[in-house]
Amino acid sequence: MQPITIKFQKLHPDAQVPSYAHDGDAGADIYTVSEVILQPFDRAAIATGLAVDVPNGYEIQVRPKSGLALKHGITVLNSPGTVDAGYRGEIQVIMINLGKEAYTFAKGQKIAQLVLKPVTKADYIEGELGTSDRGTGGFGSTGL
């Protein structure tokens, strides 16, 4: 598979360009540029010190690290977060601590992973809807 080149700009001297931990990984690790203490049930936008040039037709999804989620209850609040092709500001990761204890992100720590995804554009219009087997049945309507 031929990789797509994604250009990152360092906005902070300690910023690290995302990297894959293993060949074949879908997500590239992204790192924090500062120490952040997150109390239980608090949330924060954690700086990465990076901006990115996402090509048109793609997005970068920001996803949680499974180890942080399982071991500490730390996750990406708006998961998956989206970095759009037109955005050129700093990538910040909105994290929440769902654990019972304060958690300290160390400077240079892996905080999330980035996944490059193609974007399909839709033409949203108003109109009459067709019928379906489910109809207007909402939450819980299909049983347990």
Backbone as a ProteinNet text record, in pm:
[ID]
protein_1_A
[PRIMARY]
MQPITIKFQKLHPDAQVPSYAHDGDAGADIYTVSEVILQPFDRAAIATGLAVDVPNGYEIQVRPKSGLALKHGITVLNSPGTVDAGYRGEIQVIMINLGKEAYTFAKGQKIAQLVLKPVTKADYIEGELGTSDRGTGGFGSTGL
[TERTIARY]
83.9	0	89	58.1	134.3	81.3	164.8	116.5	89.4	-1.5	-31.3	53.9	124.3	208.8	123.7	138.3	67.3	172.5	164.4	262.9	215.3	301.6	277.1	374.6	327.5	414.2	424.1	547.2	567.8	541.9	448.5	417.2	484.3	542.8	609	738.9	847.5	976.2	978.5	892.5	891.8	789.4	721.7	620.7	686.6	612.3	659.2	560.9	612	527.4	470.4	341.4	281.8	359.9	355.6	426.7	348.6	368.9	306.9	396.3	336.9	413.1	455.3	369.7	396.6	355.4	423.7	386	244.6	159.5	23.1	-76.3	-29.8	-121.6	-206.4	-332.7	-421.4	-399.6	-369.5	-355.6	-210.6	-177.4	-44.8	-55.8	37	33.9	64.9	-9.2	16	46.1	130	189.9	155.7	156.9	136.5	269.2	262.1	382.8	399.5	305.7	316.4	255.3	291.4	230.3	90.9	-6.6	-143.9	-198.1	-256.8	-321.8	-472.1	-535.1	-678.6	-745.6	-826.5	-898.1	-1013.5	-1065.7	-1179.7	-1296.2	-1350.3	-1464	-1436.3	-1309.9	-1271.5	-1234.1	-1238	-1199	-1107.5	-1024.7	-932.1	-894.2	-865.3	-808.4	-657.1	-597.5	-454.7	-377.5	-281.4	-204.4	-105.3	-92.5	6.4	121.6	103.6	208.3	222.7	120	125.6	6.2	31.3	-74.2	-51.9	-157.9	-148.6	-215.8	-165.3	-221.9	-287.6	-416.2	-490.4	-535.2	-508.9	-550	-702.8	-752.2	-895.4	-939.1	-1058.4	-1109.1	-1076.7	-1007.7	-971.1	-1002.5	-1006.2	-1010.4	-912.2	-869.8	-795.7	-886.4	-910.2	-989.9	-896.2	-936.1	-860.9	-932.5	-864.1	-925	-850.4	-921	-857.7	-749.3	-661.3	-565.1	-631.4	-636.1	-707.5	-647.1	-515.7	-451.5	-490.7	-495.6	-539.6	-684.1	-766.5	-908.7	-928.4	-865.2	-883.7	-820.8	-697	-623.3	-659.9	-701.1	-719	-853.4	-934.6	-1062	-1045.8	-934.9	-906.2	-945.3	-1023.3	-1066.1	-1078.8	-1092.8	-1118.5	-1267.8	-1303.4	-1442.8	-1531.4	-1488.6	-1568.6	-1523.2	-1509.8	-1451.4	-1545.4	-1498.7	-1368.6	-1375.5	-1272.7	-1260.3	-1223.5	-1249.7	-1220.5	-1131.1	-1025.6	-945.1	-979.3	-1047.6	-1090.7	-975.8	-993.3	-890.7	-859	-954.3	-930.6	-874.4	-863.4	-818.8	-666.8	-614.3	-469.2	-422.2	-511.2	-472.1	-407.5	-372.7	-309.1	-407.3	-359.3	-437.9	-437.5	-555.3	-571.7	-667.2	-641	-720.4	-805.6	-938.5	-1029.2	-1036.4	-973.9	-965.9	-1057.5	-1109.2	-1187.2	-1136.7	-1138	-1097.5	-1224	-1260.2	-1376.2	-1335.9	-1209.3	-1158.1	-1187.7	-1141.2	-1166.6	-1053.7	-941	-824.8	-775.9	-706.3	-643.8	-543.1	-527.7	-432.4	-341.1	-211.2	-114.1	-60.2	-80.9	-18.7	121	221.4	359.2	389.5	473.6	518.2	580.1	537.1	589.2	516.5	410	334.9	239.5	220.4	117.6	-18.9	-104.7	-234.7	-352.2	-329.8	-438.1	-372.9	-458.1	-406.3	-482.9	-413.5	-471.1	-489.5	-607.9	-637.2	-682.9	-614.6	-651.1	-765.4	-873.7	-990.5	-1038.2	-1082.6	-1144.3	-1280.8	-1318	-1445.6	-1537.2	-1660.7	-1762.3	-1854.1	-1869.5	-1956.7	-2099.1	-2194.7	-2336.7	-2404.1	-2509.6	-2592.8	-2719.8	-2724.2	-2837	-2950.4	-3067.9	-3183.5	-3307.3	-3409.8	-3537.4	-3625.8	-3704	-3794	-3871.4	-3967.2	-4044.8	-3958.9	-3974.4	-3895.9	-3967.3	-3891.2	-3946.7	-3980.6	-4047	-4083.5	-3973	-3976.2	-3881.4	-3949.6	-3891.1	-3945.2	-3946.1	-3846.2	-3836.4	-3928.1	-3945.3	-4031.3	-3976.7	-4061.9	-4020.5	-3982.4	-3969.3	-3931.2	-3794.1	-3788.6	-3665.9	-3589	-3530.8	-3444.6	-3514.5	-3450.1	-3502.5	-3611.4	-3646.7	-3760.3	-3730.9	-3603.9	-3572.9	-3555.2	-3578.2	-3570.2	-3431	-3412.5	-3284.9	-3192.9
-117	0	124.1	218.9	342.7	443.9	488.9	584.6	722.1	795.8	933.4	1021.7	1117	1205.8	1312.7	1324.5	1424.7	1513.9	1644.8	1739.2	1799.6	1791.7	1852.6	1967.9	2073.4	2184.8	2190.9	2199	2211	2355.6	2372.4	2502.7	2521.2	2415.2	2413.2	2335.3	2380.6	2311.6	2165.9	2129.1	1991.7	1902	1955.1	1876.5	1759.1	1648.5	1528.7	1495.9	1471.8	1429.5	1292.3	1268.5	1137.9	1023.2	908.5	791.4	664.7	563.5	432.9	349.4	283.5	197.4	68.1	17.7	-109.7	-101	-176	-186.4	-244.2	-183.5	-231.9	-164	-81.2	-8.7	89.3	103.5	201.3	339.8	346.8	474.6	508.8	636.5	689.2	764.1	740.1	803.4	951.8	1031.4	1174.6	1205.2	1304.6	1328.6	1468.2	1481.6	1611.7	1686.4	1819.4	1900.8	1956.3	1924.3	1975.6	1876.8	1893.4	1812.1	1867	1777.3	1816.4	1720	1775.7	1693.8	1703.5	1588.1	1582.1	1512.5	1587.2	1534.3	1445.2	1357.3	1273.6	1358.3	1318.2	1379	1519.2	1562	1686.6	1656.6	1760.3	1749.6	1866.7	1849.1	1953.6	1931.6	2041.9	2036.3	2032.4	1921.2	1900	1930	2020.1	2067.9	1962.8	1956.8	1868.8	1946.5	2078.7	2160.6	2140.3	2082.4	2052.9	2111	2151.1	2180.8	2086	2062.6	1962.6	2013.3	1967.3	1998.5	1870	1853.4	1734.6	1756.9	1663.8	1682.2	1684.5	1762.9	1761.4	1618.9	1583.9	1449	1355.9	1407.3	1327.4	1403.3	1330.1	1384.9	1303.9	1359.5	1281.4	1265	1140.7	1111.7	1097.6	1158.3	1151.3	1050.3	943.5	832.5	806.5	747.1	718	611.1	609	500.6	397.5	273.5	170.6	147.3	156.3	136.2	243.7	369.3	477.7	457.9	414	394	280.5	167.3	51.2	70.4	116.8	124.4	244.5	356.6	480.2	550	501.3	567.5	697.3	711.5	832.6	807.7	900.2	882.2	1015.9	1010.9	1129.9	1157.8	1275.7	1306.3	1306.9	1367.2	1375.1	1270	1149.4	1042.4	991	979.5	1031	1180.6	1251.6	1391.2	1397.1	1509.7	1525	1645.3	1625.9	1735.7	1744.5	1852.6	1872.3	1919.9	1900.9	1939.2	2088.6	2172.3	2316.2	2373.6	2295	2345.3	2353.7	2467.6	2484.8	2526	2523.3	2555.9	2437.6	2458.5	2352.6	2238.4	2117.4	2000	1992.4	1996.9	1977.7	1860	1778.4	1658.5	1681.2	1671.5	1690.3	1558.9	1558.6	1438.5	1453.2	1339.4	1337	1222.6	1247.1	1146.1	1086.9	968.1	898.3	804.8	812.3	728.8	788.1	718.5	758.4	841	851.3	923	1023.2	1126.5	1223.3	1149.5	1197.7	1137.6	1248	1221.3	1317.2	1271.5	1354.4	1332.7	1392.5	1313	1362	1428.3	1528.8	1593.1	1487.1	1483.6	1386.4	1253.9	1240.3	1114.3	1098	974.1	941.9	967.7	1045.5	1077	1027.4	1006.3	963.7	907.4	864.2	817.5	883.9	904.1	967.9	864.1	867.3	775.4	859	846.4	915.9	841.3	912.5	849	930.5	862.4	935.4	990.2	1100.8	1166	1153	1109.6	1105.3	1224.5	1306	1422.8	1381.3	1442.2	1414.9	1542.4	1526.3	1638.5	1630.5	1706.6	1702.2	1786.5	1722.8	1793	1762.4	1842.6	1817.5	1737.6	1644.1	1565.3	1464.8	1397.6	1293.5	1169.1	1101.5	982.4	857.7	758.1	628.9	551.7	439.9	358	256.2	201.5	97	4.4	-113.3	-206.8	-146.8	-69.7	-11.4	109.2	185.3	303.6	405.9	457.3	561.2	504.5	372.3	310.6	362.4	414.8	477.4	388.2	450.9	381.8	260.8	144.2	22.2	-45.8	6.2	-48.6	-184.7	-223.7	-353.3	-462.7	-429.3	-530.6	-538.1	-639	-656.3	-748.3
0	0	0	-86.8	-96.8	5	99.6	199.2	138.3	200.8	163.9	254.5	196.9	274.9	341.6	472.4	551	616.4	589.8	641.3	773.5	875.8	1005.7	1024.8	1091.3	1127.5	1279.1	1329.3	1473.5	1515.7	1609.2	1665.6	1800.9	1850.3	1981.2	1963.5	2024.7	2003.5	2049.5	2143.8	2194	2123.9	2023.3	1951.8	1879.5	1872.3	1802.1	1690.6	1572.5	1461.3	1494.7	1468	1498.7	1435.4	1501.7	1450.7	1484	1401.7	1422.5	1513.4	1611.2	1701	1631.7	1541.1	1474.4	1328.3	1243.7	1103.5	1095.5	1017.7	1003.5	1096	1190.5	1278.8	1198.5	1236.1	1173.1	1231.2	1361.2	1429.9	1457.2	1433.1	1466.2	1598.2	1687.7	1819.2	1809.8	1890.3	1901.4	2047.5	2070.7	2201.5	2254.8	2387	2448.9	2461.7	2462.6	2476.5	2617.4	2707.5	2843.7	2942.6	3068.6	3172.9	3203.1	3213.2	3243.7	3348.5	3454.2	3556.7	3534.3	3520.1	3494.2	3612.9	3685.4	3801.2	3754.5	3840.6	3801.7	3750.4	3639	3571.1	3516.6	3515.8	3449.7	3305.8	3225.1	3085.3	3052.3	2950.6	2909.2	2763.1	2694.7	2560.3	2577.7	2541.8	2564.8	2436	2448.5	2333.6	2283.7	2150.9	2089	2026.7	2011.6	1950.7	1801.7	1737.6	1594.1	1519.7	1397	1300.2	1182.6	1105.2	998.9	871.9	759.1	627.6	575.4	608.9	564.8	420.7	329.9	190.4	176.1	79.9	49.9	19.4	65.8	46.2	161.4	264.9	381.1	509.8	618.7	753.9	835.3	948.3	1045.9	1166.3	1205	1323.6	1443.4	1554.5	1679.5	1768.3	1800.9	1875.3	2005.7	2103.3	2233.1	2222.2	2321.6	2339.6	2429.6	2387.5	2463.7	2601.7	2614	2743.7	2844.5	2801	2890	2931.9	2837.6	2867.1	2968.3	2944.7	3031.8	3169.6	3172.7	3298.7	3384.9	3321.2	3397.4	3374.5	3281	3252.4	3175.1	3103.3	3025.7	2880.1	2823.1	2685.4	2615.2	2483.6	2402.8	2413.8	2463.5	2494	2370.3	2263	2141.1	2040.4	2087.5	2007.9	1900.2	1774.3	1733.8	1705.3	1746.7	1707.9	1560.5	1498.4	1355.9	1331.6	1253.8	1202.2	1054.3	1017.1	878.4	790	659.9	563.1	567.1	597.6	595.9	724.3	830.2	960.8	964.5	1006.3	1015.1	1154	1253.3	1389.7	1458.6	1585.2	1663	1688.9	1675.1	1712.9	1865	1922.6	2065.8	2083.9	2182.6	2205.8	2330.1	2314.1	2426.9	2503.4	2621.9	2704	2824.7	2874.2	2997.5	3084	3214.3	3311.7	3372.8	3332.4	3388.3	3501.8	3539.6	3648.3	3785	3888.6	4026.8	4086.3	4015.7	4067.6	3964.8	4013.4	3923.1	3834.3	3712.7	3619.7	3568.1	3567.3	3517	3383.3	3280.7	3150.7	3158.9	3133.5	3133.7	2999.5	3002.3	2878.7	2787.7	2662.1	2566.1	2566.1	2644.6	2654.3	2535.7	2494.5	2395.5	2459.4	2391.2	2449.6	2365.9	2238.3	2149	2023.5	1930.5	1802.8	1689.3	1579.3	1461.4	1351.9	1288.1	1177.6	1059.1	946.7	823.5	756.3	723.7	663.6	543.1	435.8	324.3	366.1	306.7	336.6	215.3	239.2	135.4	155.6	54.1	63.1	27.9	96.6	73.4	24.2	-50.4	-92.3	-8.7	100.9	193.4	138.4	121.3	66.1	150.5	135.2	200.3	105.4	160.5	77.3	159.9	97.9	163.6	179.5	293.7	320.8	272.6	233.1	199.1	325.8	310.1	425.5	454.1	576.9	615.6	714.9	738.8	836.7	977.2	1010.6	1144.7	1161.6	1058.1	1066.3	1163.2	1250.7	1344.6	1481.2	1491.9	1619.4	1663.5	1784.6	1835.2	1929.8	2030.9	2126.3	2186.4	2177.1	2236.2	2155.3	2040.8	1965.6	1901.9	1894.3	1834	1939.8	2067.9	2174.8	2233.7	2319.5	2388.7	2313.2
[MASK]
++++++++++++++++++++++++++++++++++++++++++++++++++++++++++++++++++++++++++++++++++++++++++++++++++++++++++++++++++++++++++++++++++++++++++++++++

